[in-house]
Amino acid sequence: MDELMGSIIQNGFSIAVASFLLVRMDKRLEELTKAVISLGAVMEKIARPEN
């Protein structure tokens, strides 16, 4: 029984840490995606200057 509880606690902690990190990374990945899209728009304007 102690072995089962130890396994549950260890796996639960690992799942909690992984979930926390995924949520934090998701927000940062969204911001990074927006920045890359914005950079693409700027690069497109530079590549095709309006005369």
Beta strands, then each sheet from edge to edge (+ up, - down):
end
